[in-house]
Structure formats: structure tokens, C-alpha cells
Amino acid sequence: MTHVLEVALTEVAKLPPAEQEVLATLLLDEIKSEQRWAASLAASPAALASLADEALAEFRSGQCRPLDELP
């Protein structure tokens, strides 16, 4: 486990049980979502290549902005 995660979990442990449950549910949902994406992309490398081509085309045409410039 990383140091940052250990610190975060120590802070979560200080919260009331109901708030701990909410945060745990959010974290588990995020992990499941990432696992679904990974499985989906692994099963279809052509789809990943298509998404990458689309992103590069948008970047090259100037449609992208740095995140710190978003409203």
C-alpha cells in the first residue's frame, strides 16, 4: 500500500461510520469501473486504437485545451 493511501485511510478511519461507508462505496465503485474499462479495452485493441486516433486528430486540429484552462 502506498503512503498516500495509508494517510487517506487513516483520515477516513476518523470519520463517523456512515461517512466511512459512503467513501468505501465510492472507492469500490471506482475500482470496479476501472476494471471494466481495462477488460473492455483489453478485449478490443482495435477500439482502443480508434479512440487514440480520434484523440490525436482532435489534438492536431486544435480542439484540445490544457485542463487548467477549462472553465
The 8 nearest C-alpha neighbors of each residue, nearest first, counted from 0:
[[1, 4, 2, 5, 3, 6, 8, 7],
 [2, 0, 4, 3, 5, 6, 7, 8],
 [1, 3, 5, 4, 6, 0, 7, 8],
 [2, 4, 6, 5, 1, 7, 0, 8],
 [3, 5, 7, 1, 6, 2, 8, 0],
 [4, 6, 2, 8, 3, 7, 9, 1],
 [7, 5, 9, 3, 4, 8, 2, 10],
 [6, 8, 4, 10, 9, 5, 3, 11],
 [7, 9, 11, 5, 10, 6, 4, 12],
 [10, 8, 6, 12, 7, 11, 5, 13],
 [9, 11, 7, 8, 13, 12, 6, 14],
 [10, 12, 8, 13, 14, 9, 19, 7],
 [11, 13, 9, 10, 14, 8, 19, 15],
 [14, 12, 11, 10, 15, 9, 19, 8],
 [13, 15, 11, 12, 19, 18, 16, 10],
 [14, 16, 18, 17, 19, 13, 12, 11],
 [17, 15, 19, 18, 20, 14, 12, 21],
 [18, 16, 20, 19, 15, 21, 14, 22],
 [19, 17, 21, 20, 16, 15, 14, 22],
 [18, 20, 16, 22, 17, 21, 23, 11],
 [21, 19, 23, 17, 18, 22, 24, 16],
 [22, 20, 18, 24, 19, 23, 25, 17],
 [21, 23, 25, 19, 24, 20, 26, 18],
 [22, 24, 20, 26, 25, 21, 19, 27],
 [23, 25, 27, 21, 22, 26, 28, 20],
 [26, 24, 22, 28, 23, 27, 29, 21],
 [25, 27, 29, 23, 28, 24, 22, 30],
 [26, 28, 30, 24, 29, 25, 23, 31],
 [29, 27, 25, 31, 26, 30, 24, 32],
 [30, 28, 32, 26, 27, 31, 25, 33],
 [29, 31, 27, 33, 32, 28, 34, 26],
 [32, 30, 34, 28, 29, 33, 27, 35],
 [33, 31, 29, 35, 34, 30, 28, 36],
 [32, 34, 36, 30, 35, 31, 37, 29],
 [33, 35, 31, 37, 32, 36, 38, 30],
 [34, 36, 32, 38, 33, 37, 39, 31],
 [37, 35, 39, 33, 34, 38, 40, 32],
 [36, 38, 34, 40, 35, 39, 41, 33],
 [39, 37, 41, 35, 36, 40, 42, 34],
 [40, 38, 36, 42, 37, 41, 35, 43],
 [39, 41, 43, 37, 42, 38, 47, 44],
 [40, 42, 38, 43, 39, 37, 44, 36],
 [43, 41, 39, 40, 38, 44, 37, 46],
 [42, 44, 40, 45, 46, 41, 39, 47],
 [45, 43, 47, 46, 40, 41, 48, 42],
 [44, 46, 48, 43, 47, 49, 40, 50],
 [47, 45, 49, 44, 43, 48, 50, 40],
 [48, 46, 44, 50, 49, 45, 40, 51],
 [47, 49, 45, 51, 46, 50, 52, 44],
 [48, 50, 46, 52, 47, 51, 45, 53],
 [51, 49, 53, 47, 48, 52, 54, 46],
 [50, 52, 48, 54, 49, 53, 55, 47],
 [53, 51, 49, 55, 50, 54, 56, 48],
 [52, 54, 50, 56, 51, 55, 49, 57],
 [55, 53, 51, 57, 56, 52, 50, 58],
 [56, 54, 58, 52, 57, 53, 59, 51],
 [55, 57, 53, 59, 58, 54, 52, 60],
 [58, 56, 54, 62, 60, 55, 59, 53],
 [59, 57, 55, 63, 61, 56, 60, 62],
 [58, 60, 56, 61, 57, 55, 62, 63],
 [59, 61, 57, 58, 62, 56, 63, 55],
 [62, 60, 58, 59, 63, 57, 64, 56],
 [61, 63, 57, 60, 58, 64, 59, 56],
 [64, 62, 58, 61, 57, 65, 60, 59],
 [65, 63, 66, 68, 62, 69, 61, 67],
 [64, 66, 67, 68, 63, 69, 62, 58],
 [67, 65, 68, 69, 64, 70, 63, 62],
 [66, 68, 65, 69, 64, 70, 63, 62],
 [69, 67, 66, 65, 64, 70, 63, 62],
 [68, 70, 66, 67, 65, 64, 63, 62],
 [69, 68, 67, 66, 64, 65, 63, 62]]
